[in-house]
Amino acid sequence: MVELLYFPFYIGLLILVSPFFGYYMAFILNANVLPGEGILNRFLYSGEPTNQNAKQYLQSLVWFHLLGGAFLFLMLRYQNVLPLNAMKIEGMDWDLALNTTISFITNTNWQAYSGESQLSYFSQMVGLTPQNFLSAGVGISVLAFVSRALVSSSEQKFGNFWQDLFRSTFYILLPVSILVAILLISQGVIQTLREPISLLGTDYQPIPLGPVASQIAIKQIGTNGGGYFGVNSAHPFENPTPISNLIEMFSILFIPASCVFLYGKITNSFRHAWVVFFVMLSLLVLGFFAVFFSEWNHPGFWEGKETRFSLTESSLWLSVTSAASNGSVNSMHDSYSPLAGGVAIFQIMLGEIIFGGVGAGMYGMVLFLILTVFLSGLMTGRTPEYFGKKIGSYEIKWTLFGILTPTVCILIGTTITIFLNSGFTAKGPHALSQILYAFSSASGNNGSAFAGFGADTMWGNLSLGFCMFVGRFSVIYAVIMVAASLGSKITTKSSEGNFRLDTVLFGVLSFSVIVIVCGLSFFPVLALGPILEELLMRSGIFF
């Protein structure tokens, strides 16, 4: 009975809490001056920070990532000469260090390494954990810029990147992460700088320890997903109890869901936000039931799962983490049935807009909302408008660029990897699924993988790093250009001829556009991968 109530309890808690925190986020990001901010403003700006246009905002964003990326790359490359290296771990090879750097600055946290054996305490604490905060803060900042722009009229400037990033990090992400870290420590998640201990008092099996709880909290809150240990939240030091499992899983979707209401508050369109929320929720619910019933009918469903978690908890985690571009795992995705694994792949392929990453899911969804309005206008003969702004060819070109560029990375990357015969260990359709998952995960900034894919090769590190970079910044650039263009236009008053954004009809149309666009892009390759494997498995053929 408890297991039957687990899923509705989780969804109910999400619906209850998200609107209130979304309002809090909107207040923080649009406040005049926050406590303690005045001194910083006088030091950095000699007064109040100046608003930036799209070009200035993007320039600040690019410089921030270049400097932060260079700092992290050097730290990973030369961690052997830095302090807090209890296990005497060597520096990473340059291609793996580059891959890991791109992974963490893009909020992907793809791990072609095993954290406890290839990273020092210093690299985890000073290198990766701050990037978990900052990459998530960038997502919230971009969403704030886009939201302000869409409801502006004949304006060019819509906020300051540095102020948005500071507020997102220190007034939103940091307080929540401290609270979650304390809750996790209470459940037994470790937080220490002690040297590794030995199993049963011998020297043959050292057990790595480390400052785990602080990283796990922000990895979930910021939809980063990179675990301290190689097996991520399946490790008992990261996720020891069913209660810690619930805390971590709720943390994955909590802020992404709140970002929908942040968007609604700033754009003064609360009912529209609820429509968008339920479109995302519908996709999540459908995905969960497909995974759960596929596993329920799978004869070996316990393989690859932790017995301390139920089938519902494992299936829901897979659904949530692949929907939210989080990428953390409490079970091995490669062990799921072909249909369940295919659902995870498809949720990532949607563009990580089923709540998605912190900020990123909602600003990615904006592109689909604009496309929905445009297509609906074409079908009904109405002028396509979004928040009273006419959508023209310029906006549609950038919208399609933001939607289709990650798609191109997925399909081309998968094709080349197959020809190179690189990284995959399986055969037949499951090999295709392994590769497809890897490039979908990288391009969608998710970070999880099928366990059989070996990514730590020169081709794997460079190709997946490229996909992570393009998948993140192509969408950011596109949505900022679209929003800035609409913000410079005059807002027209709503009339009966306008297409309403707060109706069930608009929700159904948005849902349909998302599924059709992604279905047309990916159904052929999915048919050759997980769908074919599912059919063969039912015939008694396994890979």
C-alpha positions as semicolon CSV with decimal commas, in nm:
position;residue;x (nm);y (nm);z (nm)
1;M;0,000;0,000;0,000
2;V;0,283;0,239;0,086
3;E;0,442;0,177;-0,253
4;L;0,112;0,253;-0,430
5;L;0,089;0,591;-0,252
6;Y;0,453;0,686;-0,314
7;F;0,406;0,833;-0,663
8;P;0,092;1,044;-0,590
9;F;0,255;1,170;-0,269
10;Y;0,563;1,279;-0,464
11;I;0,357;1,455;-0,733
12;G;0,127;1,617;-0,477
13;L;0,424;1,754;-0,284
14;L;0,568;1,895;-0,605
15;I;0,240;2,068;-0,696
16;L;0,200;2,207;-0,345
17;V;0,548;2,353;-0,294
18;S;0,658;2,469;-0,642
19;P;0,432;2,777;-0,687
20;F;0,539;2,930;-0,356
21;F;0,910;2,885;-0,419
22;G;0,867;3,012;-0,775
23;Y;0,722;3,334;-0,634
24;Y;1,014;3,361;-0,393
25;M;1,261;3,324;-0,680
26;A;1,082;3,593;-0,881
27;F;1,094;3,828;-0,584
28;I;1,468;3,770;-0,539
29;L;1,555;3,820;-0,905
30;N;1,347;4,135;-0,953
31;A;1,411;4,302;-0,616
32;N;1,568;4,646;-0,612
33;V;1,838;4,580;-0,351
34;L;1,866;4,271;-0,130
35;P;2,024;4,259;0,219
36;G;2,402;4,264;0,193
37;E;2,393;4,349;-0,176
38;G;2,446;4,723;-0,147
39;I;2,811;4,694;-0,041
40;L;2,886;4,453;-0,323
41;N;2,718;4,680;-0,578
42;R;2,922;4,979;-0,467
43;F;3,241;4,774;-0,490
44;L;3,171;4,618;-0,832
45;Y;2,967;4,884;-1,009
46;S;3,030;5,207;-0,812
47;G;2,656;5,214;-0,754
48;E;2,373;5,016;-0,909
49;P;2,450;4,754;-1,179
50;T;2,353;4,867;-1,526
51;N;2,107;4,672;-1,736
52;Q;2,246;4,487;-2,036
53;N;2,114;4,418;-2,382
54;A;2,127;4,072;-2,539
55;K;2,477;4,115;-2,679
56;Q;2,620;4,245;-2,350
57;Y;2,446;3,973;-2,150
58;L;2,587;3,702;-2,377
59;Q;2,935;3,853;-2,365
60;S;2,932;3,846;-1,985
61;L;2,809;3,488;-1,992
62;V;3,083;3,379;-2,235
63;W;3,363;3,544;-2,038
64;F;3,236;3,391;-1,717
65;H;3,246;3,042;-1,865
66;L;3,586;3,088;-2,029
67;L;3,750;3,199;-1,705
68;G;3,574;2,940;-1,490
69;G;3,648;2,665;-1,741
70;A;4,019;2,749;-1,760
71;F;4,045;2,748;-1,380
72;L;3,873;2,409;-1,351
73;F;4,073;2,253;-1,635
74;L;4,406;2,346;-1,475
75;M;4,289;2,219;-1,137
76;L;4,193;1,878;-1,277
77;R;4,508;1,855;-1,488
78;Y;4,741;1,927;-1,196
79;Q;4,547;1,801;-0,894
80;N;4,846;1,587;-0,799
81;V;5,036;1,898;-0,680
82;L;4,737;2,050;-0,498
83;P;4,640;1,989;-0,132
84;L;4,375;1,755;0,012
85;N;4,478;1,457;-0,200
86;A;4,461;1,176;0,055
87;M;4,482;0,896;-0,203
88;K;4,770;1,055;-0,401
89;I;4,564;1,072;-0,719
90;E;4,739;1,185;-1,037
91;G;4,619;1,466;-1,261
92;M;4,375;1,383;-1,540
93;D;4,481;1,337;-1,901
94;W;4,414;1,652;-2,102
95;D;4,121;1,511;-2,302
96;L;3,945;1,376;-1,993
97;A;4,010;1,702;-1,805
98;L;3,866;1,899;-2,097
99;N;3,560;1,673;-2,115
100;T;3,502;1,702;-1,741
101;T;3,546;2,080;-1,750
102;I;3,291;2,124;-2,029
103;S;3,063;1,880;-1,851
104;F;3,050;2,079;-1,528
105;I;3,034;2,431;-1,671
106;T;2,739;2,325;-1,892
107;N;2,542;2,171;-1,602
108;T;2,579;1,826;-1,763
109;N;2,805;1,646;-1,514
110;W;2,879;1,369;-1,759
111;Q;3,133;1,149;-1,580
112;A;3,379;0,957;-1,794
113;Y;3,570;0,893;-1,471
114;S;3,503;0,739;-1,130
115;G;3,493;1,019;-0,876
116;E;3,633;0,846;-0,569
117;S;3,935;0,702;-0,754
118;Q;4,023;0,980;-1,000
119;L;3,949;1,304;-0,815
120;S;4,104;1,444;-0,498
121;Y;3,905;1,603;-0,216
122;F;4,034;1,939;-0,337
123;S;3,910;1,886;-0,694
124;Q;3,569;1,775;-0,569
125;M;3,530;2,061;-0,318
126;V;3,698;2,357;-0,488
127;G;3,659;2,255;-0,852
128;L;3,336;2,068;-0,909
129;T;3,106;2,178;-0,626
130;P;3,128;2,554;-0,706
131;Q;3,055;2,479;-1,072
132;N;2,744;2,291;-0,960
133;F;2,620;2,615;-0,805
134;L;2,732;2,844;-1,085
135;S;2,607;2,641;-1,382
136;A;2,265;2,615;-1,219
137;G;2,277;2,988;-1,139
138;V;2,343;3,063;-1,507
139;G;2,029;2,869;-1,601
140;I;1,815;3,073;-1,362
141;S;1,978;3,395;-1,482
142;V;1,904;3,325;-1,848
143;L;1,543;3,242;-1,763
144;A;1,510;3,571;-1,574
145;F;1,647;3,764;-1,874
146;V;1,409;3,585;-2,113
147;S;1,108;3,638;-1,886
148;R;1,172;4,011;-1,851
149;A;1,226;4,051;-2,224
150;L;0,905;3,879;-2,328
151;V;0,684;4,119;-2,132
152;S;0,880;4,435;-2,215
153;S;0,767;4,677;-2,481
154;S;1,009;4,859;-2,713
155;E;1,307;4,795;-2,483
156;Q;1,658;4,666;-2,542
157;K;1,794;4,592;-2,192
158;F;1,653;4,330;-1,958
159;G;1,881;4,279;-1,657
160;N;2,243;4,237;-1,556
161;F;2,408;3,895;-1,586
162;W;2,638;3,936;-1,287
163;Q;2,359;4,051;-1,058
164;D;2,127;3,772;-1,173
165;L;2,401;3,512;-1,122
166;F;2,489;3,643;-0,775
167;R;2,127;3,642;-0,663
168;S;2,054;3,299;-0,810
169;T;2,355;3,147;-0,640
170;F;2,358;3,309;-0,296
171;Y;1,990;3,382;-0,230
172;I;1,830;3,077;-0,397
173;L;2,064;2,780;-0,449
174;L;2,293;2,815;-0,147
175;P;2,028;2,832;0,130
176;V;1,833;2,537;-0,011
177;S;2,152;2,333;-0,057
178;I;2,260;2,392;0,303
179;L;1,920;2,270;0,425
180;V;1,928;1,961;0,202
181;A;2,289;1,881;0,303
182;I;2,191;1,888;0,672
183;L;1,895;1,659;0,605
184;L;2,117;1,417;0,413
185;I;2,379;1,410;0,690
186;S;2,099;1,322;0,934
187;Q;2,030;1,016;0,717
188;G;2,391;0,900;0,716
189;V;2,537;1,062;0,403
190;I;2,903;1,116;0,491
191;Q;3,074;1,456;0,519
192;T;3,436;1,431;0,621
193;L;3,795;1,504;0,523
194;R;3,928;1,186;0,684
195;E;4,160;0,962;0,488
196;P;4,016;0,640;0,341
197;I;3,949;0,359;0,587
198;S;4,034;-0,006;0,529
199;L;3,783;-0,286;0,516
200;L;3,800;-0,513;0,823
201;G;4,123;-0,346;0,935
202;T;4,326;-0,464;0,635
203;D;4,521;-0,262;0,379
204;Y;4,378;-0,445;0,080
205;Q;4,044;-0,267;0,036
206;P;4,056;0,106;0,111
207;I;3,712;0,265;0,130
208;P;3,719;0,627;0,006
209;L;3,546;0,890;0,216
210;G;3,509;1,263;0,156
211;P;3,291;1,575;0,172
212;V;2,997;1,398;0,010
213;A;2,675;1,551;0,151
214;S;2,766;1,906;0,045
215;Q;2,818;1,794;-0,315
216;I;2,515;1,565;-0,326
217;A;2,286;1,846;-0,210
218;I;2,377;2,083;-0,492
219;K;2,410;1,804;-0,749
220;Q;2,037;1,739;-0,698
221;I;1,914;2,092;-0,626
222;G;2,102;2,231;-0,927
223;T;2,006;1,940;-1,159
224;N;2,376;1,869;-1,205
225;G;2,372;1,499;-1,124
226;G;2,743;1,424;-1,094
227;G;2,798;1,186;-0,806
228;Y;3,089;1,190;-0,563
229;F;3,119;0,813;-0,619
230;G;3,125;0,638;-0,953
231;V;2,792;0,459;-0,898
232;N;2,629;0,787;-0,798
233;S;2,322;0,773;-0,572
234;A;2,320;0,393;-0,580
235;H;2,615;0,416;-0,337
236;P;2,514;0,387;0,031
237;F;2,747;0,672;0,128
238;E;2,554;0,902;-0,110
239;N;2,204;0,767;-0,058
240;P;2,175;0,530;0,239
241;T;1,802;0,521;0,323
242;P;1,456;0,547;0,163
243;I;1,420;0,887;0,333
244;S;1,743;1,019;0,181
245;N;1,620;0,877;-0,150
246;L;1,297;1,078;-0,125
247;I;1,485;1,395;-0,026
248;E;1,726;1,364;-0,317
249;M;1,457;1,273;-0,570
250;F;1,232;1,562;-0,464
251;S;1,532;1,795;-0,482
252;I;1,582;1,702;-0,848
253;L;1,248;1,847;-0,963
254;F;1,181;2,102;-0,692
255;I;1,354;2,407;-0,842
256;P;1,293;2,318;-1,212
257;A;0,920;2,297;-1,135
258;S;0,940;2,623;-0,940
259;C;1,102;2,789;-1,242
260;V;0,772;2,748;-1,430
261;F;0,605;2,970;-1,172
262;L;0,904;3,205;-1,165
263;Y;0,835;3,251;-1,536
264;G;0,464;3,299;-1,470
265;K;0,523;3,558;-1,199
266;I;0,770;3,771;-1,396
267;T;0,553;3,757;-1,711
268;N;0,238;3,816;-1,502
269;S;0,077;3,508;-1,658
270;F;0,005;3,274;-1,370
271;R;-0,264;3,072;-1,551
272;H;-0,034;3,026;-1,849
273;A;0,231;2,894;-1,609
274;W;-0,014;2,634;-1,476
275;V;-0,088;2,519;-1,831
276;V;0,284;2,479;-1,901
277;F;0,332;2,302;-1,567
278;F;0,066;2,043;-1,644
279;V;0,200;1,985;-1,996
280;M;0,536;1,900;-1,838
281;L;0,371;1,695;-1,563
282;S;0,166;1,496;-1,816
283;L;0,481;1,396;-2,003
284;L;0,646;1,295;-1,674
285;V;0,348;1,086;-1,559
286;L;0,321;0,905;-1,893
287;G;0,693;0,831;-1,888
288;F;0,681;0,698;-1,532
289;F;0,393;0,458;-1,597
290;A;0,560;0,331;-1,914
291;V;0,881;0,261;-1,718
292;F;0,705;0,112;-1,415
293;F;0,480;-0,133;-1,601
294;S;0,758;-0,232;-1,838
295;E;0,977;-0,320;-1,540
296;W;0,691;-0,485;-1,353
297;N;0,647;-0,726;-1,644
298;H;1,020;-0,775;-1,694
299;P;1,132;-1,111;-1,546
300;G;1,466;-0,983;-1,414
301;F;1,369;-0,636;-1,301
302;W;1,579;-0,648;-0,981
303;E;1,904;-0,675;-1,180
304;G;2,094;-0,347;-1,153
305;K;1,873;-0,207;-0,873
306;E;1,931;-0,153;-0,504
307;T;1,718;-0,377;-0,280
308;R;1,684;-0,098;-0,022
309;F;1,465;0,086;-0,276
310;S;1,137;-0,043;-0,415
311;L;1,054;-0,080;-0,784
312;T;0,847;0,239;-0,762
313;E;1,138;0,436;-0,616
314;S;1,382;0,310;-0,879
315;S;1,142;0,361;-1,171
316;L;1,042;0,707;-1,054
317;W;1,405;0,810;-1,014
318;L;1,482;0,702;-1,371
319;S;1,181;0,899;-1,497
320;V;1,265;1,208;-1,291
321;T;1,638;1,219;-1,362
322;S;1,598;1,176;-1,739
323;A;1,317;1,435;-1,744
324;A;1,507;1,695;-1,544
325;S;1,850;1,687;-1,715
326;N;1,982;1,579;-1,376
327;G;2,148;1,254;-1,475
328;S;2,200;1,112;-1,126
329;V;2,102;0,748;-1,076
330;N;1,999;0,518;-0,794
331;S;1,999;0,214;-1,026
332;M;2,180;0,123;-1,346
333;H;1,988;0,244;-1,651
334;D;2,157;-0,013;-1,874
335;S;1,985;-0,286;-1,671
336;Y;1,631;-0,167;-1,741
337;S;1,408;-0,328;-2,001
338;P;1,454;-0,194;-2,355
339;L;1,121;-0,007;-2,337
340;A;1,207;0,159;-2,005
341;G;1,551;0,257;-2,131
342;G;1,391;0,389;-2,450
343;V;1,156;0,608;-2,246
344;A;1,456;0,759;-2,064
345;I;1,629;0,827;-2,397
346;F;1,318;0,985;-2,548
347;Q;1,261;1,210;-2,246
348;I;1,613;1,344;-2,290
349;M;1,560;1,379;-2,666
350;L;1,260;1,605;-2,606
351;G;1,516;1,872;-2,522
352;E;1,507;1,826;-2,144
353;I;1,188;2,032;-2,116
354;I;0,990;1,801;-1,886
355;F;1,079;2,048;-1,610
356;G;1,436;2,005;-1,733
357;G;1,742;2,168;-1,582
358;V;1,726;2,456;-1,336
359;G;1,610;2,748;-1,552
360;A;1,716;2,562;-1,866
361;G;1,405;2,346;-1,881
362;M;1,173;2,647;-1,881
363;Y;1,369;2,860;-2,126
364;G;1,395;2,556;-2,355
365;M;1,018;2,515;-2,322
366;V;0,972;2,878;-2,431
367;L;1,103;2,782;-2,776
368;F;0,839;2,511;-2,806
369;L;0,568;2,749;-2,681
370;I;0,662;3,002;-2,949
371;L;0,662;2,728;-3,212
372;T;0,317;2,616;-3,092
373;V;0,178;2,968;-3,121
374;F;0,329;3,008;-3,468
375;L;0,192;2,678;-3,601
376;S;-0,148;2,741;-3,443
377;G;-0,161;3,081;-3,609
378;L;-0,084;2,926;-3,947
379;M;-0,358;2,665;-3,904
380;T;-0,628;2,910;-3,793
381;G;-0,534;3,209;-4,006
382;R;-0,455;3,424;-3,701
383;T;-0,150;3,643;-3,657
384;P;0,084;3,444;-3,430
385;E;0,148;3,647;-3,113
386;Y;0,310;3,559;-2,783
387;F;0,240;3,798;-2,496
388;G;0,115;4,052;-2,746
389;K;0,429;4,035;-2,964
390;K;0,403;3,933;-3,327
391;I;0,620;3,634;-3,411
392;G;0,806;3,682;-3,739
393;S;1,056;3,492;-3,949
394;Y;1,352;3,614;-3,740
395;E;1,210;3,461;-3,420
396;I;1,113;3,136;-3,592
397;K;1,458;3,090;-3,745
398;W;1,624;3,120;-3,405
399;T;1,355;2,902;-3,245
400;L;1,421;2,621;-3,490
401;F;1,796;2,669;-3,446
402;G;1,762;2,620;-3,070
403;I;1,537;2,315;-3,105
404;L;1,715;2,135;-3,388
405;T;2,085;2,196;-3,314
406;P;2,101;1,942;-3,026
407;T;1,909;1,701;-3,249
408;V;2,179;1,726;-3,515
409;C;2,449;1,660;-3,253
410;I;2,269;1,347;-3,134
411;L;2,216;1,193;-3,476
412;I;2,551;1,282;-3,633
413;G;2,748;1,189;-3,321
414;T;2,574;0,852;-3,302
415;T;2,636;0,781;-3,671
416;I;3,008;0,861;-3,659
417;T;3,059;0,658;-3,340
418;I;2,900;0,353;-3,501
419;F;3,136;0,379;-3,799
420;L;3,435;0,423;-3,568
421;N;3,322;0,123;-3,360
422;S;3,417;0,320;-3,048
423;G;3,300;0,292;-2,689
424;F;3,016;0,040;-2,698
425;T;3,042;-0,315;-2,569
426;A;2,706;-0,467;-2,663
427;K;2,586;-0,595;-2,998
428;G;2,279;-0,545;-3,212
429;P;2,014;-0,289;-3,121
430;H;2,139;-0,256;-2,763
431;A;2,472;-0,125;-2,890
432;L;2,281;0,144;-3,080
433;S;2,088;0,225;-2,762
434;Q;2,412;0,267;-2,567
435;I;2,554;0,513;-2,819
436;L;2,224;0,694;-2,867
437;Y;2,184;0,739;-2,493
438;A;2,536;0,879;-2,461
439;F;2,496;1,144;-2,731
440;S;2,142;1,230;-2,622
441;S;2,265;1,270;-2,265
442;A;2,554;1,494;-2,372
443;S;2,353;1,708;-2,615
444;G;2,066;1,740;-2,367
445;N;2,306;1,820;-2,079
446;N;2,172;1,526;-1,879
447;G;2,487;1,337;-1,782
448;S;2,360;0,984;-1,720
449;A;2,459;0,690;-1,939
450;F;2,408;0,325;-2,012
451;A;2,679;0,150;-1,813
452;G;2,815;-0,047;-2,109
453;F;2,931;0,263;-2,295
454;G;3,303;0,332;-2,247
455;A;3,340;0,708;-2,284
456;D;3,699;0,764;-2,168
457;T;3,860;0,752;-2,513
458;M;3,997;1,037;-2,720
459;W;3,694;1,030;-2,951
460;G;3,449;0,989;-2,665
461;N;3,589;1,275;-2,459
462;L;3,616;1,520;-2,750
463;S;3,293;1,436;-2,933
464;L;3,076;1,426;-2,623
465;G;3,243;1,742;-2,490
466;F;3,156;1,916;-2,818
467;C;2,794;1,797;-2,793
468;M;2,766;1,917;-2,433
469;F;2,900;2,260;-2,529
470;V;2,676;2,300;-2,834
471;G;2,371;2,155;-2,660
472;R;2,396;2,409;-2,380
473;F;2,497;2,727;-2,554
474;S;2,304;2,691;-2,880
475;V;1,979;2,690;-2,683
476;I;2,090;2,979;-2,460
477;Y;2,194;3,190;-2,757
478;A;1,876;3,112;-2,951
479;V;1,631;3,186;-2,670
480;I;1,808;3,510;-2,573
481;M;1,800;3,630;-2,933
482;V;1,431;3,542;-2,967
483;A;1,334;3,704;-2,637
484;A;1,538;4,019;-2,704
485;S;1,379;4,054;-3,047
486;L;1,028;4,022;-2,903
487;G;1,115;4,260;-2,620
488;S;1,208;4,530;-2,869
489;K;0,863;4,513;-3,028
490;I;0,557;4,708;-2,920
491;T;0,314;4,507;-2,711
492;T;-0,035;4,503;-2,864
493;K;-0,352;4,474;-2,660
494;S;-0,518;4,137;-2,647
495;S;-0,837;4,090;-2,850
496;E;-1,081;3,809;-2,927
497;G;-0,876;3,727;-3,235
498;N;-0,567;3,644;-3,029
499;F;-0,485;3,284;-2,945
500;R;-0,520;3,240;-2,568
501;L;-0,224;3,093;-2,383
502;D;-0,403;2,987;-2,065
503;T;-0,647;2,725;-2,196
504;V;-0,657;2,347;-2,205
505;L;-0,654;2,371;-2,585
506;F;-0,318;2,549;-2,581
507;G;-0,184;2,284;-2,344
508;V;-0,297;2,003;-2,575
509;L;-0,146;2,178;-2,877
510;S;0,184;2,236;-2,694
511;F;0,195;1,871;-2,588
512;S;0,126;1,762;-2,945
513;V;0,390;1,989;-3,101
514;I;0,656;1,863;-2,858
515;V;0,581;1,497;-2,924
516;I;0,541;1,536;-3,302
517;V;0,857;1,742;-3,356
518;C;1,070;1,507;-3,148
519;G;0,895;1,197;-3,278
520;L;0,963;1,289;-3,640
521;S;1,325;1,361;-3,556
522;F;1,402;1,046;-3,358
523;F;1,147;0,771;-3,426
524;P;1,353;0,602;-3,703
525;V;1,663;0,566;-3,487
526;L;1,458;0,464;-3,181
527;A;1,288;0,197;-3,394
528;L;1,630;0,048;-3,472
529;G;1,743;0,068;-3,107
530;P;1,522;0,021;-2,800
531;I;1,197;-0,052;-2,988
532;L;1,356;-0,331;-3,195
533;E;1,532;-0,468;-2,888
534;E;1,202;-0,479;-2,697
535;L;1,035;-0,675;-2,977
536;L;1,328;-0,918;-3,000
537;M;1,333;-0,962;-2,622
538;R;0,967;-1,064;-2,629
539;S;1,067;-1,326;-2,886
540;G;1,337;-1,461;-2,654
541;I;1,637;-1,291;-2,817
542;F;1,862;-1,098;-2,577
543;F;2,170;-0,876;-2,623
